[in-house]
Amino acid sequence: MDILFSAFEILLRWDVIIALLIGSVGGVIIGAVPGVGPAVAIAIVLPATFSLEPIVGLTLLLGIYGSAMYGGSIPAILINTPGTPVNALTTYDGYPMTKRGEGRRALSLAYSASFFGGVFSIICLIFFSPVLAYIAPMFGSREIFLAALLGIILVITAHKGQMFAAAMMASLGIFVQTVGMEPIKYTKRYTFDQSWLASGLNLIVVVLGLFAISQAILLLAQEDKRAKAVKLSGGLFQGLKELGKHKRVASVAASFGVIMGMIPGVGEFTSQFFSYTYAQRSSKNPDQFGKGSPEGLVASETANNAVPAAAMIPLLALGIPGEALTAMMLSVFYIHNVNPGPNLFQNHLDFVIALYISLLILNVLVLVFLLFSTNSLLKVIQIPSRFLGMTILILSFVGVYSLRNSFTDCAVAAACGIFGFILRRLDLPIVPIILGMVLGEIMEGKLRTSMMSVKTPVDFINRPIAFILFVIIILIILLQIRTLWKNFKTK
Amino acid sequence: MKNIKSGDLLFAVFFFLISAILISQFPDQIKWFKKTKLTSQPALWSAIGLIGMTVFGLIHLFLNLRIQNLKIELDEGILWIKSIEYACWFLLYVILVPNIGYLIATLIIAPCLTYRVGYRDKKMITYSLVTGLSIVLIFKTFLEVKIPGGAIYELLPNTIRSFMILNF
């Protein structure tokens, strides 16, 4: 109980409340604009949060992360264009409902499902936190190394049909993070005698280039697109009632979201896939899926919104980000010399609970905001794509330049932007590069530390958690080799 | 397996070549220490990254080893080169800010880029000016992000100069 009061004390500050409001409303608007998405927004806002206290900065970023998917459902349902990539599955059933004249019902149901998913996962995690506080200290250097390795492997294997490309990009990320002066023997790695490379490539600069500038270039270089005006009439409250009819699907989807969200590298897409498949298989009308099934819409929206809170678990408990957005948030901790990991759960549980409570409040704020302002938000969808590209490019400057006022940083970000643009054109994965950079650094440090107390290779896995993680890694690799072999034989 | 798109082969060749060049520089760019454990070698993780890039890059190249139409493949390459223009706009903006100030640079770049990408009507140019001004006000004036004042501000009278440096 004391921890709960302490958590409220952390939150009840005007700057935290303002960050929560700006993050939640801003996140919805950003999510509703096709072509921006939370990754671009967080990359741009990130350097501005460095001057804020960790709780304020993280609340702002969490606000954007947690609310963007709510907003992303609006264009997905009304104009068949997902606002954020994870809203893609929402178009399957949301848009056919709009074509049937049930756009308002679809939106209302999507908001309610998202709200349920968000709240369900936060409540699960608040109750789960003491367990995590108990388990987290069992993670020493070798367990964190293995968990990071597992994260990399899962990120690669999650890219079905593009596994080799993802592995290539993750390797690129691992290599890029090694460039510059290494901290143990103080030797230069791949600097080519260039002084600007001696301090390495800054993660934020690379993130801004790969996510924000690349997206700006993509929007500027492609044909101008402008969505048609859409009008909705009537209220949006009916979905709250209708969700009650789909409570089984919503509960299962939220559970998938929580479980998948906690596993590094898995996230929204996998949880949506499992939830949607479950909903279709258990439905009385499976043939309606993809043609405007409310159950399909509920499965998709509940699952994706249950992920953000759960995705904070590996970040907070182990210091291991599971995807690009949490990788960006990690830098907020680092900038303030706060090391997320086992100690955070053990010594600052109130801080963790405060973050979860802020996510809970955020979900309520977003739902209320959407129920009353969806009609005004429809104008945002109509921003022409090239104009949006221009705006993102101008905003990217703030992100990169405010870091160190360095022209070199901006040039590196611009180069990363062109590289990211090419990857986007080819539909090649970008996220493994960032995770390769972040997890590569963690693996390098933790392997070196853990090997000091290891005499034989078997010692490395002689602790229960290390052994379990090792077995999981081996199983996943074997399963992937089996799948690849099967695919090769069928071809 | 994702469908092969135009440009996939070009990218795969490019990526593999860069990886091969980087790996060939290994002896020059990294020091290997004698009597030091493998896990403590500074070269280990660069090697892991580079070997991964080269091996997976080679597999990726092998999987994309099909040219459907050479012209379309090259057209995609030209589009990539053309994208450098927008990176140059970005760098031009970066050069302008410390000289003419964040506000003026933004109010020049935003409408010029808007005009460049095809919006010629007054309404869009006005929107771009409003957007630029809002960005400056939000980030520099209210959030006080670290963007230095422009050299041009030195020409202003003392009373206005510090106000401009702090807010715009």
Chai-1 contact restraints between the chains, C-beta under 6 A:
chainA,res_idxA,chainB,res_idxB,connection_type,confidence,min_distance_angstrom,max_distance_angstrom,comment,restraint_id
A,A48,B,L143,contact,1.0,0.0,6.0,A-B,restraint_1
A,A48,B,V145,contact,1.0,0.0,6.0,A-B,restraint_2
A,G161,B,M1,contact,1.0,0.0,6.0,A-B,restraint_3
A,G161,B,K2,contact,1.0,0.0,6.0,A-B,restraint_4
A,Q162,B,K2,contact,1.0,0.0,6.0,A-B,restraint_5
A,F164,B,F56,contact,1.0,0.0,6.0,A-B,restraint_6
A,F164,B,I59,contact,1.0,0.0,6.0,A-B,restraint_7
A,F164,B,H60,contact,1.0,0.0,6.0,A-B,restraint_8
A,A165,B,H60,contact,1.0,0.0,6.0,A-B,restraint_9
A,A167,B,F56,contact,1.0,0.0,6.0,A-B,restraint_10
A,M168,B,F56,contact,1.0,0.0,6.0,A-B,restraint_11
A,M168,B,G57,contact,1.0,0.0,6.0,A-B,restraint_12
A,M168,B,H60,contact,1.0,0.0,6.0,A-B,restraint_13
A,S171,B,G49,contact,1.0,0.0,6.0,A-B,restraint_14
A,S171,B,G52,contact,1.0,0.0,6.0,A-B,restraint_15
A,S171,B,M53,contact,1.0,0.0,6.0,A-B,restraint_16
A,L172,B,M53,contact,1.0,0.0,6.0,A-B,restraint_17
A,I174,B,I48,contact,1.0,0.0,6.0,A-B,restraint_18
A,I174,B,G49,contact,1.0,0.0,6.0,A-B,restraint_19
A,F175,B,G49,contact,1.0,0.0,6.0,A-B,restraint_20
A,F175,B,L50,contact,1.0,0.0,6.0,A-B,restraint_21
A,T178,B,W45,contact,1.0,0.0,6.0,A-B,restraint_22
A,T178,B,S46,contact,1.0,0.0,6.0,A-B,restraint_23
A,E182,B,P42,contact,1.0,0.0,6.0,A-B,restraint_24
A,K185,B,P42,contact,1.0,0.0,6.0,A-B,restraint_25
A,T187,B,K31,contact,1.0,0.0,6.0,A-B,restraint_26
A,T187,B,P42,contact,1.0,0.0,6.0,A-B,restraint_27
A,R189,B,I30,contact,1.0,0.0,6.0,A-B,restraint_28
A,R189,B,S46,contact,1.0,0.0,6.0,A-B,restraint_29
A,Y190,B,Q29,contact,1.0,0.0,6.0,A-B,restraint_30
A,I217,B,S83,contact,1.0,0.0,6.0,A-B,restraint_31
A,I217,B,Y86,contact,1.0,0.0,6.0,A-B,restraint_32
A,L220,B,Y86,contact,1.0,0.0,6.0,A-B,restraint_33
A,L220,B,V117,contact,1.0,0.0,6.0,A-B,restraint_34
A,A221,B,S83,contact,1.0,0.0,6.0,A-B,restraint_35
A,R386,B,V117,contact,1.0,0.0,6.0,A-B,restraint_36
A,M390,B,L113,contact,1.0,0.0,6.0,A-B,restraint_37
A,M390,B,T114,contact,1.0,0.0,6.0,A-B,restraint_38
A,T391,B,T131,contact,1.0,0.0,6.0,A-B,restraint_39
A,L393,B,F90,contact,1.0,0.0,6.0,A-B,restraint_40
A,I394,B,A110,contact,1.0,0.0,6.0,A-B,restraint_41
A,I394,B,I135,contact,1.0,0.0,6.0,A-B,restraint_42
A,F397,B,Y93,contact,1.0,0.0,6.0,A-B,restraint_43
A,V398,B,F139,contact,1.0,0.0,6.0,A-B,restraint_44
A,V398,B,V145,contact,1.0,0.0,6.0,A-B,restraint_45
A,S402,B,V145,contact,1.0,0.0,6.0,A-B,restraint_46
A,S402,B,K146,contact,1.0,0.0,6.0,A-B,restraint_47
A,S402,B,I147,contact,1.0,0.0,6.0,A-B,restraint_48
A,N405,B,P148,contact,1.0,0.0,6.0,A-B,restraint_49
A,F407,B,V94,contact,1.0,0.0,6.0,A-B,restraint_50
A,C410,B,V94,contact,1.0,0.0,6.0,A-B,restraint_51
A,A414,B,A87,contact,1.0,0.0,6.0,A-B,restraint_52
A,A414,B,F90,contact,1.0,0.0,6.0,A-B,restraint_53
A,A414,B,L91,contact,1.0,0.0,6.0,A-B,restraint_54
A,G417,B,A87,contact,1.0,0.0,6.0,A-B,restraint_55
A,I418,B,S83,contact,1.0,0.0,6.0,A-B,restraint_56
A,I418,B,A87,contact,1.0,0.0,6.0,A-B,restraint_57
A,F421,B,S83,contact,1.0,0.0,6.0,A-B,restraint_58
A,I422,B,W80,contact,1.0,0.0,6.0,A-B,restraint_59
A,L426,B,K5,contact,1.0,0.0,6.0,A-B,restraint_60
A,L426,B,G7,contact,1.0,0.0,6.0,A-B,restraint_61
A,L426,B,D8,contact,1.0,0.0,6.0,A-B,restraint_62
A,L426,B,F11,contact,1.0,0.0,6.0,A-B,restraint_63
A,E444,B,W45,contact,1.0,0.0,6.0,A-B,restraint_64
A,L447,B,T39,contact,1.0,0.0,6.0,A-B,restraint_65
A,R448,B,T39,contact,1.0,0.0,6.0,A-B,restraint_66
A,R448,B,S40,contact,1.0,0.0,6.0,A-B,restraint_67
A,M451,B,T39,contact,1.0,0.0,6.0,A-B,restraint_68
